[in-house]
Amino acid sequence: MSTSSVAPSGLLVRSMPAVFVLIWSTGFIVARYGMPYAPPFKFLSVRYALSILAFLVWIFAAGVRWPSERRQWWHLCVTGVLMHGGYLGGVWAAVKAGMGSGLSALIVGLQPVLTAVWLSSRQGAEAVSRRQWLGLWLGFIGLALVVSRKFGHGAPGDLVSPLNLGFAVLALLSITAGTLYQKRHVTPCDVRTANAVQLMAALIVTLPLALLESESMQWNGELIGAMGWSVLGLTLGGSSLLYMLIQRGAAASVASLMYLVPPTTAVMAWLLFAEPITLTTLIGMGLTAFGVSLVVRQPKA
């Protein structure tokens, strides 16, 4: 995205990773409030449609120009299908199909490692150093400790089946491929138009799946609140920040930020739902934070 139109700089740029982690971590809160009252693809279809509407209002009010090249539209559509349709659809469908939140977080948490494996195999400008590999594995071990208490405390029965495991792996592959694809193929353009195009593509692939769901949406205060924050916070805020971070940073460093989401979510759940934080969770948080610091720290000249 051309960041010129929003002109983030200075303190704002340095705070972007922390703000992104805080916003992205609220996805657990949204799922807790909204999942019992809506099937995954219907919820996501409504979320995408409302988000597109919000971005269109923002785009026309600001007079933002749309991407001019057909190739750019295609690349944005591919990343939209992967990072919105595949990733979010896979996570929500896996949990709805009986997988616990801890296991789904652990599977998707492999993203930084997969990203590093791909970058190392390419041996390009973003080749992963030994220090970063150490940080990635420490971060993953910390993530495993953080989510370990959620095993057996996720969806009813906390079942693992070929269906929900397939959904979770789909989410993992989608977010990994989407991050790498955007970094390689998407040239800078305005974050608002970029997100709008991505969401349009995600809606096209998600809506047919929503029409196949027999369960209806039960609109109440919890579902309305979850939908409102999904649109305003997670999509307009979180997705926009993720787009900017990918455009500005190294793929492995951006992916490693995902390790910080479960620990941050654990703190939020403790504050909002009084979910206990154990010594194991605290150790996992420390390992994760240290591992991410090894990945994102710039080497000394």
C-alpha positions in Angstrom: 0.0 0.0 0.0 1.2 3.3 -0.7 1.7 4.5 2.7 2.0 8.0 1.5 -1.7 8.7 1.8 -1.8 7.7 5.5 1.8 8.9 6.1 2.7 6.8 9.2 6.0 7.8 10.6 8.1 8.2 13.7 6.5 6.9 16.9 3.5 5.6 15.0 5.7 3.4 12.8 7.6 2.0 15.8 4.3 1.2 17.6 2.7 -0.5 14.7 3.8 -4.1 15.7 2.6 -3.7 19.3 -0.8 -2.2 18.2 -1.2 -5.0 15.7 -0.6 -7.7 18.3 -3.1 -6.1 20.7 -5.8 -5.9 18.0 -5.2 -9.3 16.5 -5.3 -10.9 19.9 -8.9 -9.8 20.3 -9.9 -12.4 17.8 -10.3 -14.9 20.7 -12.7 -12.5 22.3 -14.7 -12.2 19.1 -14.8 -16.0 18.7 -15.9 -16.5 22.3 -18.8 -14.0 22.0 -19.9 -14.7 18.4 -19.2 -18.4 17.6 -22.1 -19.9 19.7 -24.6 -17.8 17.7 -23.4 -18.0 14.1 -22.0 -20.6 11.7 -18.5 -19.7 10.6 -18.9 -18.8 7.0 -22.1 -16.9 7.5 -20.4 -14.8 10.1 -17.4 -14.2 8.0 -19.5 -13.3 4.9 -21.4 -10.7 6.8 -18.1 -9.4 8.3 -16.5 -9.1 4.9 -19.5 -7.4 3.4 -19.8 -4.8 6.2 -16.0 -4.3 6.0 -16.1 -3.7 2.3 -18.9 -1.1 2.8 -16.9 0.6 5.5 -13.8 0.8 3.3 -15.8 2.1 0.4 -17.2 4.9 2.4 -13.6 5.7 3.7 -12.1 5.5 0.2 -14.7 7.8 -1.5 -14.7 10.3 1.4 -10.9 10.5 1.1 -10.7 10.5 -2.6 -8.3 7.6 -2.7 -7.3 6.2 -6.1 -7.8 2.5 -6.9 -4.9 0.4 -8.2 -4.5 1.1 -11.9 -2.9 -2.1 -13.1 -4.8 -5.3 -13.7 -1.9 -7.3 -12.4 -2.1 -5.5 -9.1 -5.8 -6.3 -8.7 -5.0 -10.0 -9.4 -2.3 -10.1 -6.8 -4.5 -8.4 -4.2 -7.3 -10.9 -4.9 -4.9 -13.8 -4.4 -3.8 -12.5 -1.0 -7.4 -11.8 -0.1 -8.5 -15.3 -0.8 -5.5 -16.7 1.2 -5.2 -14.3 4.2 -8.9 -13.7 4.7 -10.9 -16.5 3.1 -8.5 -19.4 3.7 -7.0 -18.3 7.1 -10.0 -17.0 8.9 -12.4 -19.5 7.3 -10.1 -22.4 8.2 -9.6 -21.3 11.9 -13.3 -20.6 12.5 -14.4 -23.8 10.7 -11.9 -25.9 12.7 -13.1 -24.6 16.0 -16.8 -25.0 15.0 -16.1 -28.6 13.9 -14.9 -29.5 17.4 -11.2 -28.5 17.6 -10.1 -26.8 20.8 -8.8 -23.3 20.6 -5.4 -24.4 22.1 -4.7 -26.9 19.4 -5.9 -24.7 16.6 -3.6 -21.9 17.9 -0.7 -24.3 18.1 -1.2 -25.5 14.5 -1.5 -22.0 13.0 1.4 -21.0 15.3 3.7 -22.9 13.0 3.4 -20.1 10.5 6.7 -18.4 11.4 8.6 -21.7 11.1 7.1 -22.5 7.7 7.9 -18.9 6.6 11.5 -19.3 7.7 11.8 -22.7 6.0 10.6 -21.2 2.7 12.9 -18.2 3.0 15.9 -20.4 3.8 15.2 -22.7 0.9 15.3 -19.7 -1.4 18.5 -18.3 0.2 17.6 -14.8 -1.0 17.9 -11.4 0.6 15.7 -12.6 3.5 17.6 -15.7 4.3 17.0 -16.7 8.0 20.1 -16.5 10.3 21.0 -19.0 13.0 20.0 -16.5 15.7 16.5 -16.1 14.0 16.1 -19.9 13.8 16.8 -20.1 17.5 14.3 -17.4 18.2 11.7 -19.1 16.0 11.9 -22.4 17.8 12.0 -20.8 21.3 9.0 -18.8 20.3 7.1 -21.9 19.2 8.1 -23.8 22.4 6.8 -20.8 24.4 3.6 -20.8 22.3 3.1 -24.5 23.1 3.4 -23.8 26.8 1.0 -20.9 26.7 -1.8 -22.8 24.9 -1.1 -26.1 26.7 -3.7 -25.4 29.4 -6.4 -25.0 26.7 -6.1 -28.6 25.5 -9.3 -30.3 26.6 -10.9 -26.9 27.3 -11.8 -25.7 23.8 -14.9 -26.7 21.9 -17.2 -29.4 23.3 -15.2 -32.6 23.4 -12.1 -30.9 22.0 -12.2 -33.5 19.2 -9.5 -33.9 16.5 -10.9 -35.3 13.3 -9.7 -35.4 9.7 -12.2 -32.6 9.0 -11.2 -30.1 11.6 -7.5 -30.9 11.3 -7.8 -30.3 7.6 -9.4 -26.9 8.3 -6.6 -25.9 10.7 -3.9 -27.0 8.2 -5.7 -25.0 5.5 -5.6 -21.9 7.7 -1.8 -22.5 8.4 -0.9 -22.9 4.8 -3.1 -20.0 3.7 -1.7 -17.4 6.1 1.9 -18.5 5.3 1.4 -18.5 1.6 -0.5 -15.2 1.7 2.2 -13.4 3.7 4.9 -14.6 1.4 2.9 -13.9 -1.8 2.1 -10.4 -0.7 5.7 -9.6 0.2 6.9 -10.8 -3.2 4.2 -9.7 -5.6 2.0 -6.9 -4.2 3.5 -3.5 -5.0 2.9 -0.6 -2.6 -0.6 0.9 -2.9 -3.1 2.5 -0.6 -4.0 0.3 2.4 -7.7 1.1 2.1 -8.1 0.1 -1.6 -5.9 -2.9 -1.1 -8.0 -4.2 1.8 -11.2 -3.5 -0.1 -10.0 -5.6 -3.1 -8.8 -8.4 -0.8 -12.1 -8.5 1.1 -14.1 -8.6 -2.2 -12.1 -11.7 -3.3 -12.6 -13.3 0.1 -16.3 -12.7 0.0 -16.6 -14.3 -3.4 -15.1 -17.6 -2.2 -16.8 -17.5 1.3 -20.4 -16.6 0.3 -21.1 -19.9 -1.5 -19.9 -21.9 1.6 -22.2 -19.7 3.8 -25.2 -20.6 1.6 -24.5 -24.3 2.2 -24.7 -23.9 6.0 -28.0 -24.9 7.4 -27.6 -23.1 10.7 -28.9 -19.6 10.9 -27.5 -16.6 12.7 -29.0 -15.8 16.0 -28.8 -12.0 16.3 -28.3 -10.8 19.9 -26.2 -8.4 21.8 -23.1 -10.7 21.9 -23.3 -11.4 18.2 -23.8 -7.8 17.3 -20.9 -6.8 19.5 -18.6 -9.5 18.0 -19.6 -8.5 14.5 -19.0 -4.8 15.2 -15.5 -5.3 16.6 -14.7 -7.8 13.8 -15.4 -5.1 11.2 -14.0 -2.0 12.9 -11.2 -3.4 15.0 -10.0 -6.6 13.4 -10.6 -5.9 9.7 -10.3 -2.1 9.4 -7.6 -1.9 12.1 -5.8 -5.3 12.3 -5.8 -6.3 8.7 -4.6 -2.8 7.6 -1.7 -2.9 10.1 -0.8 -6.4 8.9 -0.7 -5.2 5.3 1.6 -2.3 6.2 3.8 -4.5 8.3 4.3 -7.0 5.5 5.1 -4.2 3.0 7.6 -2.5 5.4 9.3 -5.5 7.1 11.0 -8.8 6.5 8.6 -11.7 6.1 10.1 -13.8 8.9 10.1 -10.9 11.4 6.4 -10.0 10.6 5.4 -13.7 10.9 7.1 -14.0 14.3 4.8 -11.4 15.7 2.0 -14.0 15.5 3.8 -15.8 18.4 2.9 -12.9 20.6 -0.9 -13.2 19.9 -1.7 -16.2 22.2 0.2 -14.8 25.2 -1.5 -11.4 24.8 -4.9 -13.2 24.4 -4.2 -15.1 27.6 -3.8 -11.8 29.5 -7.0 -10.4 27.9 -8.9 -13.6 28.9 -7.6 -13.2 32.5 -8.7 -9.6 32.6 -12.1 -10.1 30.9 -13.1 -13.7 31.9 -10.9 -14.4 35.0 -9.2 -17.2 33.2 -6.2 -18.2 35.3 -2.7 -17.6 34.3 -0.4 -20.4 35.5 3.3 -20.5 36.1 3.6 -22.6 32.8 1.8 -19.8 31.0 4.2 -17.2 32.4 7.2 -19.2 31.4 5.8 -19.7 27.9 5.2 -15.9 27.6 8.8 -15.2 28.6 10.2 -17.7 26.1 7.9 -16.4 23.3 8.9 -12.8 23.9 12.6 -13.6 24.0 12.3 -15.7 20.9 10.5 -13.0 19.0 13.1 -10.5 20.1 15.8 -12.7 18.6 14.0 -12.8 15.3 13.1 -9.1 14.9 16.3 -7.6 16.4 18.5 -6.0 13.7 22.1 -7.4 13.6 24.8 -4.9 14.6 26.8 -3.5 11.8 
